[in-house]
Amino acid sequence: MQFATTDAQQAPPIHRLTLDNGITLLVIENPTADIIATRIFLRAGSRWEAPPQAGLSHLVSAVLTKGTETLSSLAIAEQVEALGASLSTDATTDYFLISMKCVSPDFEEMLHLVGEILRSPSFPEAEVELERRVTLQAIRSQQEQPFTVAFDQLRKSMYGEHPYALSGLGTEATVTQLARADLQAYHQTHFRPDNLIISLSGRIQVDRAIALVEQVLGDWHPPASPLPVLQLPPVELRPSRHAIAQDTQQSILMLGYLAPAVLAPTQAASPKDPTQPPTLAADYAVLKLINSYLGNGLSSRLFVELREKRGLAYEVSAFYTTRLDVSQFVAYMGTAPENTAIALEGLQAEIDRLQTTPLPAEDLQAAKNKVLGQYALGKQTNAQIAQTYGWYEALGVGITFDSYFQNQIANVTADQIQAAAVQYLTTPYLSLVGPARAVHELVELA
């Protein structure tokens, strides 16, 4: 068993250890409330799906709690409800997640339940078929939402054959073909102790947490076969413009730029000791600041300039998602169809301005304050704390990431902002969804 603890001055300290069977356990003692929040991460998610099986991770997450070798879906639901606890699952691009929260005296019982779900889900045929129908309905519903249509179009053009190109729900064609055997194979491949991260925060002592996890999962041994090695197609920069005519009340405009993953390539390929500072991609923190400045909140540059001053936007924002593989920086807005061309010009101009005009000191400091403030507010509850540090571990950035990243943000300069804008924000992909007249006008202007 390997054990590490963060700086004792940090409140609360984070205890990290690796059990003999490979489980990574994070324990944060936080006795302020009689609650224990638990997040169980698996290094899986949609980036591990073959294109013909897109949506498999989501379907596994939807059916995982619907039965085990000894418990029915109803029995699981009744046990959770009787304890006043919560239990949920989720699948994202970069990880698979099981979330649990209960009062401290019920933690042992809930952990036994989750342990059985982890190790022996039954994936009942009827439940698989039910959740497949629900997923197909969700996919069809999204096809009627202009924002989702525009983002799907943008994602496909940016990522090509990479799994990031598709929605986590999959497509109608792929989900229709998924079978119970596919869910079982996914479980057999990814659900193993040496691929598991358990992050818990609440009123529990470290020794007690270790003992309970060992009791429930200590006899779960990893298979003899090594963890699978992921081989993904490269993401190449091939900017394009795509437009879809749809009978909508507004035009949705999106500009997308390929951007760095969270880790430097060498770190991603060969992770260091997770208790040591990570090797982040060179401009990860810089682009997080640019995102905050341009599109985070009512005081952001895009909101003030394009909505408040010029009245061009119903909504306008930006996002730069933390990803294990090549990420994307996206700026988007919804505008009146008759303003489509001028709105796109304004959106592009605000991004281009970063390449030629240094960010004023007061604007840079305001963006830093916003990022740092949101990081602090994101770790107020036990659930937030367990989620945050488990997510860091799943990304491979380690439990020291929090303080390390904040120091990086504090040290970003205006010159770095400008250099990153020149390097990453010069060659956009365009995605437009709107009424035919707006689409045709923009195509003619191009």
N, C-alpha and C positions, 0 to 999 in steps of 0.2 A: 504494500500500500504506500503510495506516494502522497505527501501532504505539503501544502504551502498555504501561507496566510499573507494577506496584504498588510500594509503598514498599520500598526496598532493605533496610530493617531487618527486613522480614518474611522468615521462613525456611520454605520457599524462596520466592523472588519469583515472581510470576505474570506472564508476558509475554503480552500480548493484541494481536493484529493482525488486520486485515481485508485479505485478498488482493484483487487487482484484480478477480477474478470474483465477489466477495461472500462467500467463505468466511470465517467467523470462526475464528481459530486461537488456542488457549490452550496455552502451553507452560510446564510447571513442571519445572525441572531439579532432579532428586532422585537423586543418584548413590549413595545408600546401598545399593541393590541393583541388580544387572545386569538389570533388568526395565523394560520400557516398557508401561504400561497406557494404553489409548486408549478414549475414549468419543466416539462420533459421534452428535450429537443433531440431529434434524430437528424444526422447529416444525410438528408434525402431531399424531397421536394421535386418540383417539376423539371429542374435542370438535369435530373437523372432519368427522365422519361425519353424513350425512343419516340420519334415523331408519330408513328402509327398508334402509339399509346398515350397521346396527349390527353391529360385529364385524369390519368390513373391515380396520381397522388391525391387529388381532390376526392375521388371516389372512395379511396381507401379511408381517408379521414372521415367521410360521411358515414361509412359502414362500420368502422372500427369498434364503436361502443354499442353496436346493435346485437351483441351476442358473443359468448365464449363457449368453451367446451362444456361448462357446467351452468352457465347463467344465460337466461333469455334477455332480449332487449328490455322487456318490461321489468324483469327482476333487477337489472342494473339501474334503470331509471328510478325504481321505487327505493332502492338502497340509497342512492344519492339524495333523493328528495327527503327521505326519513331523517337524514343527518343534517338537512338544511345546507348541504354542500353544493358546490358547482363543479361540473366536469364538462370539458369541451375539447374538440380537436380542430386542427387547421393544417393546411398544407400551403406553403408559399413557394416561391421560385427556388430558394436556397436552403430550406429546412422544413421538417415536419414537426408539428407541435401538439403536445397534449397538455392542457391546462387544468389545474385542480385547485380548489380553495375550500377550506373548512376551518372550524374552530380547532384549537390545539388538541383537546381530548379525543377528537375523532380522526386525527391524522393517521394513526396506525391502521384503522379500519379502511379508510379511503386508500391508503397506500397498497394494502393487500388487494383491493378491488382493481386499482389501476395496474398493479403487477400482473394480475390475471388477464386483463385486457391486452396488455403489452405482449404477453407471452403466448396466449392461446385464443386469439379471436377466431370465431367460427365463420364469419362472413356469410350469414344465411342467404340463400339464393333469393328469397322473397325480398329481403332488405336491399340486396344489391340491385334488383330490378326496380324497386321503389325509388331508391336514390338516383339511379340512372335517369328515370323519368323526371325527377325533380331537377337534375342537372341540365337535361335537355331543355326543359322549360326556361331555366335561367339563361341558357345560351341564346335561345330565341328571343327572350325579353331584352337581352343586351343588344341584339341586332336592331332594336327599335330606339335605342338611346344614342343620339348623335355623338356625344362625347366618347362613349365606348367604341362606336364604329370608327371614329377618327383615330383613337388611340390604338385600336387593333391594326388599322391600316399603317400607322406610323411604326409600330413595333415590328410588323412583318417586313417592311421595307428596310429597317435598320439592321435587323438580326438575321435575315435570310434563313438558313437551315439550323441556326442555333435554337435551343429550346426556349430561350427568352422571347422568341418571335411570337409565341402563342400565349393565349390566356391560360391561366391556371385551370380553368374549367374544361379546357380542351375544345374540340369542335364537335359538331353534330356527328360527323362521320366517324371520328375516333371514339367518342364516348359510346356510340351505338354498338361498336364492335367489342368493347371491353367485357370480359367475362369473369366469373368468380375465380377461375384459375389464375387470371392475371393478378387479382388482388392477393391471392395466396402466395404467388411467386414474389410479388413486391415485398410482402411481409417477411418471407423467408430470406430475402436478400438484404434488406435494410434494418430489420428489427433484430438486433443482436447487441449484447451488452457493450462490446467495444466500439459501438457506434452511437452510444447513448450518453446524453448530458442531462443530469438532474440538478435543477437550480431551485432551491427553496429558501424562503425568507419568512421569518415570523418568530413566535414565542416557542423556541425549541433550542436546546443546547446541542452543540456540535456532536458530542459523544452520543447523545440520544439519537440524533439524526443518522449518524453513521450506523449505529446498531440496528435501527429499523430498516434502513435500506439493505444492509447485509442480510437481515432476517428474511426479507421479502424477495430480494433479487440476487443474493450472494451465491446461490447455487445455480444460477443461470450462466452457463459457460458458452463462450463464443465458439462457433463452428471451426473446424480445422481449416477450411478454406479462408484465404485472406479477404479483406474487404475489397470490393470491386474497385477498379481504377477507372475513373471517368475520362473518356476521350471525347472532346467536343470539337465541332467544326470551328474554324476561325471566323471572327467577325471582321469584315472588311469595310472600309469607308467607301461607300458608293452612293453619294447623295442623290436623291430623287424627289420628284414632286408628284403627289397623288391626290386626286379629288374625286369625291363621290357625290353625285346629285341625289338629294333626299328632300322630301317635302317637310321641311322644318321651319320653325319660327325664327331661327337664328343660324348664323354660320359659325362653325367651330373651326378655329385655326390652331394648328400645332406646329411648332418648330422644334425639331429634335437634333441633338448633337451627341455623337459617341463620346463617352467620358470614362475616366479611370475606374477600375474596380477598387475596392477598399484597400486591398493589399498590393504591395509591389509584386511583380511576377515571381521573383526569386522567393519571396516569403510565402506566396500562395503555393508554390510547388514544394517547398521544404520548410514547414512551419518551425519556428523557434520555440523555446521554453515559453509557455503562455503566461508565466508570471513575470516575464521581462517585457519591456516596451516593444510594441509591434513595429514592423517596417511598413508603414502606410505607403500607398501610392503617392508619388511626389506632390500632386496637386489636389489630393482628396479634401483636405481641410480648406484649401483655397476655394474650391468649387462649392463647398458647403456654405462658405461665406457669401459667394456670389449669388447663390440660390436664395439665401436669406435676404440679401439686399434687393434683388430683383423681384422676388415673388412671394415673400413670406409675410402675409398679413395686410392689414389696412394701411400701414405706413410704408409698404414696399414701393419701390420705384415704379413698377408696372401699374400697380393699382392707382397711385397718385397721378401719374402722367396720363395714362390711357383711359382711366375711368373717371377720376375726379376732375381733372383739368380739361380733357378733350371729349369726354362723354362717348367714347368709342366702344366701351366694353360693358357687357352685362356682368361678366366675370372675367378675371384675368389673374394668372398666377404662374408659378414655375415649380419644378421639383427636380431634385437630383437624388436618385435612389441609391442606397448603399447596397452593393452587389458583390458577389464573389467573382463573377466574370465581368466582362466589359459592361459598364453601366450606360445610362443615358441621362442627358440634361435636357429637360423639356420645358418650353415656355408655351403657354396656350391662352386663348381667349375666346369668349363667345361674343359675337357682335351682330348688329342688325345687318341683314343681307345686303342692303344698299351701301353699307360701309365696309364691305369685305376687303376690297383692294386697299383702301386707305388705312384700315386697321392692321392689315398685314405689314404694310409699309412702316407704320408706327411701332409695331412689335419688333420688327427687324432692326429698326433704327435704335431702339433702346438697348438692344443686345450689342449691336455694333459699336455703340458709344463707349462701351467699356474698353474697347481695343485702342481707342484714340484719346480718351479723356481720363486722366488719373482720378480715382475715387477720392473725394474730399475726406479729410481726416475725420470730421464729425460723422459723416455717413459710414465710414469704415468702422468707427467705434460703436455706432448704433447697431450695425449688423452683428458685430462681435457680442455686444450685450444681449441681443435677441437670441443668438445661438446658445450662449452660455446660460441664459435664464431658462430657456426651454429645456436644456439638459438637466438643470437642477429640478425643475418642476416635474420632469418625467420620472423621478425616483422618490415619490412621496409615499406611496402605499406599498405594502408587501408584494402585491401583484406586480406593480411596476418594477420593483427592485428585482424580483425573481426573473421577470421577463428580460430586463435590461442586461443583467450579467450572464444569463443563459444564452442570450442572443450574441453577446460578445464572444462567448466560448464557441458557439456554433460557427461564427464567422472566422474563428482562428486568430482574433486580435488579442485575446487574453484578458485577464481580470484587471490589468493595469491600464487598459485602453482609456477608461474614463478620464483620469487625470492627465494622461499623455495627450489625448486629443484636445482637451481644454487648453493645455499649454500651447499646442500647435495653433489653435485658433487665435489665442492672445498674441502670438508673434507674427501673424500674417501681415504683410505690408501692402501698400497701394501698388507698388511695382509688381509684386507677385500676382495681385488681382489682374492687372493689365496684361502681364505675360501669359497667364492662364487663359484669359479671354482670347488672346491672339492664337494660342495653340489649339484650343478646343472649340471655341464658339464662332468659327469663321465659315464653316461649311455645313449648313443645315439641311436636314430632310424636312420636307413640307407635307403635311396632311391636312386636307380641307374636306369638311362635310357641310353641305348647305343646299339651299334651293338651286335649281338648275341655272337660273339667270346669274347668280353670284358665281357659281362654279365656272360657267362658260366665260364670264367676264375675266376672271382671273387667269384662265387658260389662254385666252387671247392676249392678255398683257404679258404673259411669260414668253 
